Amino acid sequence: MSVETFVPSNTVVSLTDAARKHFSKKLASSDKSWIRVSTRVSGCTGYAYVLDFADGPQAGDETLDAGDNVNVAVASDAVTLLRGTEIDYVMEGVNGIIKYHNPNVVDECGCGESFNIG
């Protein structure tokens, strides 16, 4: 019999394979070398996700090397809101869409513009 120890992840965000491949292609044709995730106050529920291409992380950002030359910076003021979030890239019909699977969300607005955490 073996015993396994659960070690919680300190990773703020993770990317699915589809998201990593999508961002790798986008960065390859961009003059930027990082993806930066942040939030802003918005909508009827509270916060909105903000995704930008950046030259690098800003002071205090959490960083992640996602592989395939994809580096992600998470704004320091968004870490609590985003901890544990999985970022995915999915096709809906002919459109590619970034989806956020955030375990902290307790409420989302009907149009999908904003979210709130508990």
Phi, psi and omega per residue, in radians:
M1 nan 2.460 3.090
S2 -2.093 2.703 3.130
V3 -2.020 2.282 3.088
E4 -1.916 2.491 3.121
T5 -1.856 2.285 3.088
F6 -1.417 2.181 3.088
V7 -2.047 1.954 -3.121
P8 -1.116 2.564 -3.124
S9 -1.448 2.430 3.037
N10 -1.630 0.084 -3.115
T11 -1.164 2.224 3.137
V12 -1.307 -0.886 3.108
V13 -2.289 2.755 3.022
S14 -2.331 2.799 3.127
L15 -2.068 2.425 3.001
T16 -1.266 2.905 3.088
D17 -1.006 -0.714 -3.129
A18 -1.103 -0.733 3.129
A19 -1.167 -0.752 3.135
R20 -1.052 -0.791 3.123
K21 -1.112 -0.730 3.126
H22 -1.071 -0.865 -3.114
F23 -1.191 -0.581 3.097
S24 -1.063 -0.773 3.106
K25 -1.125 -0.767 -3.129
K26 -1.110 -0.756 -3.129
L27 -1.191 -0.581 -3.136
A28 -1.106 -0.501 -3.141
S29 -1.815 0.275 -3.117
S30 -2.040 2.810 3.031
D31 -1.553 0.059 3.113
K32 -1.769 2.760 -3.078
S33 -2.128 -0.001 -3.115
W34 -2.319 2.685 2.914
I35 -1.796 2.317 3.114
R36 -2.121 2.210 -3.135
V37 -1.904 2.291 3.078
S38 -2.539 -3.069 3.080
T39 -2.330 2.842 3.030
R40 -2.493 2.698 3.060
V41 -1.205 2.258 -3.045
S42 -2.889 2.749 2.965
G43 1.169 -2.976 -3.074
C44 -1.501 -0.207 -3.058
T45 -1.830 -0.449 3.085
G46 2.577 -1.100 -3.012
Y47 -2.300 2.694 3.028
A48 -2.225 2.595 3.070
Y49 -1.330 2.486 3.061
V50 -2.223 2.192 -3.117
L51 -2.138 2.122 -3.105
D52 -2.294 2.753 2.924
F53 -1.593 2.451 -3.052
A54 -2.463 2.830 3.071
D55 -1.312 -0.445 -3.123
G56 3.090 3.120 3.126
P57 -1.272 2.712 3.022
Q58 -1.622 2.866 -3.133
A59 -0.954 2.263 3.108
G60 1.556 -0.168 3.133
D61 -1.145 2.549 2.952
E62 -1.459 2.481 -3.099
T63 -2.174 2.716 -3.135
L64 -2.510 2.255 2.969
D65 -1.623 1.825 -3.051
A66 -1.507 -0.091 -3.094
G67 1.624 2.941 -3.133
D68 0.950 0.641 -3.129
N69 1.075 0.485 3.085
V70 -1.880 1.972 3.068
N71 -1.951 2.349 -3.079
V72 -2.081 2.326 3.021
A73 -1.972 2.375 3.083
V74 -1.992 2.159 -3.117
A75 -0.964 2.388 -3.075
S76 -1.000 -0.619 -3.125
D77 -1.388 -0.044 3.127
A78 -1.894 -0.094 -3.054
V79 -0.984 -0.821 -3.121
T80 -1.093 -0.670 -3.127
L81 -1.244 -0.523 -2.989
L82 -1.841 -0.137 -3.051
R83 -0.914 2.181 3.119
G84 1.555 0.035 -3.087
T85 -1.295 2.339 3.021
E86 -1.787 2.249 3.101
I87 -1.770 2.250 -3.078
D88 -2.201 2.777 3.031
Y89 -2.172 2.080 -3.090
V90 -2.235 2.672 3.047
M91 -1.677 2.219 3.028
E92 -2.102 1.774 -3.004
G93 1.201 -2.121 3.126
V94 -1.753 0.056 -3.081
N95 -1.807 2.344 3.007
G96 -1.585 2.325 -3.045
I97 -2.328 2.413 3.022
I98 -1.448 2.232 3.120
K99 -2.052 2.464 3.114
Y100 -1.973 2.126 3.083
H101 -1.851 1.601 -3.023
N102 -1.852 1.974 -3.092
P103 -1.219 -0.180 -3.104
N104 -1.522 -0.224 -3.053
V105 -1.244 2.268 3.062
V106 -1.982 -0.264 -3.115
D107 -2.694 2.400 3.085
E108 -2.275 2.583 3.091
C109 -1.323 2.719 -3.059
G110 -1.051 -0.559 -3.103
C111 -1.506 -0.090 3.126
G112 1.452 0.131 -3.111
E113 -1.309 -0.626 -3.017
S114 -2.428 2.907 -3.117
F115 -2.529 2.892 3.058
N116 -2.422 2.645 3.136
I117 -1.930 2.839 -3.123
G118 -1.552 nan nan
